[in-house]
Amino acid sequence: MITIDDLYEKWNNISPYTGGFLLVSGEHPLAFHIGYLNDSQKCFIVLNTGKLEKVSSSKAISVENILLNDNSYALRFSLNYPSLDEIFVKLCWDLLCSSKDGPHPIEKIVAQYKRWLRLLQQIGDGLLPSHSQKGLIGELLFLADLVEKHGDNMAITEWVGPEGADQDFNFSNGWAEVKTTIIAGTSIQVSSLQQFNRSDEGFLIVYFLDKTSSTGRNTISLNEAVKNVFSKISSRSSADLLKLKLAKSGYQEKNADEYSSCRFKLAEKRTYRVSKEFPCLAKDNVPSAIVEAQYKIDLPSIEIFRLKEA
């Protein structure tokens, strides 16, 4: 299967001025072509889709079910903002890969694009704000540990937060939610009733991080956290999956160097077991009239659930 880097290279080898489209689908049941609508607008075309119900566009990406000269229909994705080139290529790669196996590939493409549509509403063109960098660093620190324990492909597959899941990590026998707070922090923020709404046991992972100008021991930037995970990965397929999930988290490789200047001091990691007795708000323990809530959990009050770090 084509890799993200290969897709980039093939696209960049097409002249946007002379036109022309390149088949990139390989053994996929559908025909995927890449090319340009004009000198700066990348587009991705899926042939023989049949006439579809309207697929919503976004400000960044236009989607059209177009009628071709041979009276067949195709689904065309066009990038409106060249600055989101990196995100667009990864989205197209994801549409190709997520629909290659099993029946109903067209339905899979549309469903996967709709997931991206929700993410695109949150993804900006610039740097992630400091608090988002801090949160992503926490998830990547935990992911790096998982790669060593579970292997790269399994660990990256278990990282489901970028897909919009209620918890950051899902395992075959549990789950984990990662939080970050300041070094002197005594509470963590819970963003929804769904985050701890699980019948099976899981883990709350808390990293204590403060912003710092130091480059000394126990300091880290988002760029370094990303590089650390990549350094533990051995397969190209796992590297592509990680690139995809980073993109869905709002991290763009083109901004990598700029992330190096925003550093955090890591003081501590704590792990708590989330059992039925763990204090939290969830849909089954609040009045039905309450459909959404954000709240804080006092860390000293959950000390009895804390596990010893290995």
C-alpha positions as CSV (number, residue, x, y, z in Angstrom):
1,M,0.0,0.0,0.0
2,I,1.2,3.5,-0.8
3,T,2.7,5.4,2.1
4,I,2.0,9.0,3.1
5,D,5.4,10.1,1.9
6,D,5.0,8.3,-1.4
7,L,1.7,10.0,-1.9
8,Y,3.3,13.4,-1.2
9,E,6.1,12.7,-3.7
10,K,3.7,11.5,-6.5
11,W,1.6,14.6,-6.0
12,N,4.5,17.0,-6.1
13,N,5.8,15.3,-9.3
14,I,2.6,16.3,-11.1
15,S,2.8,19.7,-12.8
16,P,-0.2,21.9,-11.7
17,Y,0.2,23.9,-14.9
18,T,0.1,21.1,-17.5
19,G,-2.7,19.2,-15.7
20,G,-3.2,15.5,-15.8
21,F,-4.1,13.0,-13.0
22,L,-2.3,10.1,-11.6
23,L,-3.8,6.7,-10.5
24,V,-2.6,5.9,-7.0
25,S,-5.0,3.2,-5.8
26,G,-3.0,0.1,-6.5
27,E,-5.1,-3.0,-5.6
28,H,-7.9,-0.9,-4.1
29,P,-11.4,-1.9,-5.5
30,L,-12.0,1.7,-6.5
31,A,-9.9,4.0,-8.7
32,F,-8.3,6.9,-6.9
33,H,-6.6,9.7,-8.9
34,I,-4.6,12.7,-7.7
35,G,-4.0,16.0,-9.5
36,Y,-4.7,19.7,-9.6
37,L,-7.8,21.8,-10.5
38,N,-5.5,24.8,-11.1
39,D,-2.0,25.9,-10.3
40,S,-2.4,25.7,-6.5
41,Q,-5.5,23.6,-5.8
42,K,-4.9,19.9,-5.1
43,C,-7.8,17.5,-5.8
44,F,-8.4,13.9,-5.1
45,I,-10.9,12.0,-7.3
46,V,-12.7,8.7,-6.6
47,L,-14.1,7.2,-9.8
48,N,-17.3,5.2,-10.4
49,T,-19.0,6.1,-7.2
50,G,-22.5,6.4,-8.7
51,K,-24.8,9.3,-7.9
52,L,-24.6,10.0,-4.1
53,E,-26.5,12.0,-1.7
54,K,-24.9,15.4,-1.1
55,V,-21.7,15.2,0.9
56,S,-21.0,18.4,3.0
57,S,-18.0,20.5,2.1
58,S,-16.0,22.6,4.6
59,K,-14.3,25.9,4.3
60,A,-11.0,24.1,3.7
61,I,-12.2,21.3,1.4
62,S,-14.9,21.2,-1.3
63,V,-16.6,17.9,-2.0
64,E,-18.6,17.3,-5.2
65,N,-20.2,14.3,-6.8
66,I,-19.4,15.2,-10.4
67,L,-20.8,13.7,-13.7
68,L,-18.0,12.8,-16.1
69,N,-18.0,12.7,-19.9
70,D,-18.7,9.0,-20.0
71,N,-21.8,9.6,-17.9
72,S,-20.2,8.0,-14.8
73,Y,-20.1,9.7,-11.4
74,A,-17.0,10.5,-9.4
75,L,-16.4,12.0,-5.9
76,R,-14.0,14.9,-6.0
77,F,-12.3,16.4,-2.9
78,S,-10.6,19.8,-3.6
79,L,-8.3,21.7,-1.2
80,N,-9.3,25.4,-0.9
81,Y,-6.5,26.5,1.3
82,P,-3.0,25.6,0.1
83,S,-1.7,26.2,3.7
84,L,-3.5,23.0,4.8
85,D,-1.7,20.9,2.1
86,E,-0.2,18.6,4.7
87,I,-3.5,17.8,6.4
88,F,-5.2,17.3,3.0
89,V,-2.7,14.7,1.8
90,K,-3.0,12.7,5.0
91,L,-6.8,12.9,4.8
92,C,-6.7,11.5,1.2
93,W,-4.3,8.8,2.3
94,D,-6.7,7.9,5.2
95,L,-9.7,7.7,2.8
96,L,-7.8,5.4,0.5
97,C,-6.5,3.1,3.3
98,S,-9.7,3.0,5.4
99,S,-11.8,1.8,2.5
100,K,-9.5,-0.8,0.9
101,D,-10.8,-3.9,2.7
102,G,-14.3,-5.4,2.9
103,P,-17.6,-4.4,1.2
104,H,-19.1,-1.0,0.6
105,P,-15.9,1.1,0.0
106,I,-17.8,4.2,-1.1
107,E,-19.8,4.3,2.1
108,K,-16.6,3.9,4.1
109,I,-15.0,6.8,2.2
110,V,-18.0,9.1,2.9
111,A,-18.2,8.0,6.6
112,Q,-14.5,8.5,7.2
113,Y,-14.6,11.9,5.5
114,K,-17.4,12.9,7.8
115,R,-15.2,12.1,10.8
116,W,-12.5,14.3,9.3
117,L,-15.1,17.0,8.8
118,R,-15.7,17.3,12.5
119,L,-11.9,17.4,13.1
120,L,-11.3,20.0,10.4
121,Q,-13.6,22.4,12.2
122,Q,-11.1,22.3,15.1
123,I,-7.9,22.2,13.2
124,G,-6.2,25.5,12.5
125,D,-3.4,26.4,10.1
126,G,-1.1,27.7,12.8
127,L,0.6,26.3,15.9
128,L,-1.4,24.6,18.6
129,P,-1.9,26.8,21.7
130,S,0.3,26.2,24.7
131,H,-2.3,24.3,26.6
132,S,-3.0,22.0,23.7
133,Q,0.7,21.3,23.2
134,K,0.9,20.4,26.9
135,G,-2.1,18.0,26.6
136,L,-0.7,16.3,23.5
137,I,2.7,16.0,25.2
138,G,1.0,14.0,28.0
139,E,-0.6,11.7,25.5
140,L,2.6,11.1,23.6
141,L,4.6,10.4,26.8
142,F,2.1,7.7,27.7
143,L,2.1,6.4,24.1
144,A,5.9,6.1,24.1
145,D,5.6,3.9,27.2
146,L,2.9,1.8,25.5
147,V,5.0,1.3,22.4
148,E,7.6,-0.4,24.5
149,K,5.1,-2.6,26.3
150,H,2.7,-3.4,23.4
151,G,4.7,-2.9,20.3
152,D,4.3,0.0,17.9
153,N,1.3,-1.0,15.8
154,M,-0.8,-2.1,18.7
155,A,0.0,0.9,20.8
156,I,-0.7,3.5,18.1
157,T,-4.0,1.7,17.3
158,E,-4.9,1.9,21.0
159,W,-4.4,5.7,20.9
160,V,-8.0,6.7,19.9
161,G,-8.2,10.2,21.3
162,P,-7.4,11.8,17.9
163,E,-10.3,9.9,16.4
164,G,-12.7,11.7,18.7
165,A,-13.2,8.8,21.2
166,D,-14.4,9.6,24.7
167,Q,-11.2,8.2,26.2
168,D,-7.6,8.7,25.0
169,F,-6.6,5.1,24.9
170,N,-8.7,1.9,24.4
171,F,-7.3,-1.6,25.2
172,S,-8.7,-5.0,24.8
173,N,-9.1,-5.2,28.6
174,G,-9.6,-1.6,29.6
175,W,-8.8,2.0,28.8
176,A,-6.8,5.0,29.9
177,E,-7.5,8.8,30.1
178,V,-4.4,11.1,30.2
179,K,-4.5,14.5,31.9
180,T,-1.9,17.2,32.5
181,T,-1.8,19.8,35.2
182,I,0.7,22.3,36.6
183,I,3.4,21.0,38.9
184,A,1.6,22.5,42.0
185,G,-1.8,21.4,40.7
186,T,-4.2,19.7,43.0
187,S,-7.0,19.0,40.5
188,I,-7.7,17.9,37.0
189,Q,-10.3,19.1,34.5
190,V,-12.9,16.6,33.1
191,S,-14.4,17.8,29.9
192,S,-17.6,15.7,29.6
193,L,-19.8,13.1,31.2
194,Q,-18.5,10.5,28.8
195,Q,-14.8,10.6,29.8
196,F,-15.3,8.2,32.8
197,N,-18.6,6.7,31.6
198,R,-17.3,3.1,31.3
199,S,-18.5,-0.1,33.0
200,D,-15.0,-1.7,32.8
201,E,-12.0,-0.6,34.9
202,G,-9.5,1.9,33.4
203,F,-6.7,4.2,34.4
204,L,-6.3,7.9,34.9
205,I,-2.8,9.1,34.0
206,V,-1.7,12.5,35.3
207,Y,1.4,14.3,34.2
208,F,2.6,17.4,36.1
209,L,4.1,19.9,33.7
210,D,5.0,23.6,33.9
211,K,6.1,25.8,31.1
212,T,9.8,26.7,31.3
213,S,12.5,28.5,29.4
214,S,15.0,25.9,30.5
215,T,16.5,23.3,28.2
216,G,17.8,21.2,31.0
217,R,17.1,17.8,32.4
218,N,13.4,16.7,32.6
219,T,12.3,19.3,30.1
220,I,10.5,18.5,26.9
221,S,8.9,20.2,23.9
222,L,6.1,18.9,21.7
223,N,8.6,18.4,18.9
224,E,10.8,16.3,21.2
225,A,7.8,14.2,22.4
226,V,6.9,13.5,18.7
227,K,10.4,12.5,17.8
228,N,10.7,10.3,20.9
229,V,7.7,8.2,19.8
230,F,8.9,8.0,16.2
231,S,12.3,6.8,17.5
232,K,10.6,3.7,19.0
233,I,8.8,2.8,15.8
234,S,10.2,0.2,13.4
235,S,7.6,-0.2,10.6
236,R,6.5,2.2,7.9
237,S,2.9,1.4,8.4
238,S,3.1,2.3,12.1
239,A,4.9,5.5,11.2
240,D,2.1,6.4,8.8
241,L,-0.6,5.7,11.3
242,L,1.2,7.9,13.9
243,K,1.5,10.7,11.3
244,L,-2.2,10.4,10.6
245,K,-3.2,10.6,14.3
246,L,-0.9,13.5,14.9
247,A,-2.5,15.4,12.0
248,K,-5.9,14.6,13.5
249,S,-4.6,16.1,16.8
250,G,-3.8,19.4,15.0
251,Y,0.0,18.8,14.7
252,Q,1.5,19.6,11.4
253,E,5.1,18.6,10.6
254,K,5.7,21.9,8.8
255,N,5.6,23.6,12.2
256,A,7.9,21.1,13.9
257,D,10.8,23.5,14.4
258,E,8.6,26.2,15.9
259,Y,7.3,23.9,18.6
260,S,10.9,23.5,19.9
261,S,10.8,26.9,21.6
262,C,7.8,26.0,23.8
263,R,9.2,23.8,26.5
264,F,7.7,22.2,29.6
265,K,9.3,20.8,32.8
266,L,8.1,17.4,33.7
267,A,8.0,16.8,37.5
268,E,5.9,13.7,38.0
269,K,3.6,11.1,36.6
270,R,0.8,9.6,38.6
271,T,-1.5,6.6,37.8
272,Y,-4.9,6.1,39.3
273,R,-7.2,3.0,39.0
274,V,-10.7,4.0,37.8
275,S,-13.1,1.5,39.3
276,K,-16.8,1.6,40.1
277,E,-15.9,3.4,43.4
278,F,-13.9,6.2,41.6
279,P,-15.6,9.6,42.1
280,C,-16.9,10.9,38.8
281,L,-19.9,12.2,37.0
282,A,-21.4,10.0,34.3
283,K,-24.7,9.7,32.5
284,D,-25.9,6.9,34.8
285,N,-25.3,8.9,38.0
286,V,-26.7,12.4,37.2
287,P,-30.3,13.5,36.6
288,S,-31.5,12.8,33.1
289,A,-32.1,16.5,32.6
290,I,-28.3,17.1,32.7
291,V,-27.0,16.2,29.3
292,E,-23.5,17.7,29.5
293,A,-21.1,18.9,32.2
294,Q,-17.5,19.9,32.9
295,Y,-16.0,19.5,36.3
296,K,-12.8,19.1,38.3
297,I,-11.6,16.2,40.4
298,D,-9.6,16.9,43.5
299,L,-6.4,14.9,43.4
300,P,-5.8,14.5,47.2
301,S,-9.3,13.1,47.5
302,I,-8.5,10.2,45.1
303,E,-5.2,9.3,46.6
304,I,-6.6,5.9,47.7
305,F,-6.9,5.0,44.0
306,R,-3.3,5.9,43.2
307,L,-1.0,3.1,42.0
308,K,2.7,2.9,42.6
309,E,4.8,3.8,39.6
310,A,7.1,1.1,38.3
